[in-house]
């Protein structure tokens, strides 16, 4: 199976990062193809400066995320719940 893991925690030393790494390792051990992308390593502007009036060009990391979503058969998003929601950067 093709598995895309998105670590939605901005800190790559977090408990969520350890969960993502363990999941990735276990899936690879079972013979699955895994792509792990860490939002903390991605460089993109999460602000829609023109709102929805003009389409904003996607940065390379976001294009890679789109490709990973289309590629995968299973998409796993690992993130903490902060104040009842996901981290702001993950919303972006």
Secondary structure, 3 states (H helix, E strand, C coil): CEEEEEECCCCCCCHHHHHHHHHHHHHHHCCCEEEEEEHHHCCCCCCCCCCCCCCCCCCHHHHHHHHHHHHCCEEEEECCCECCECCHHHHC
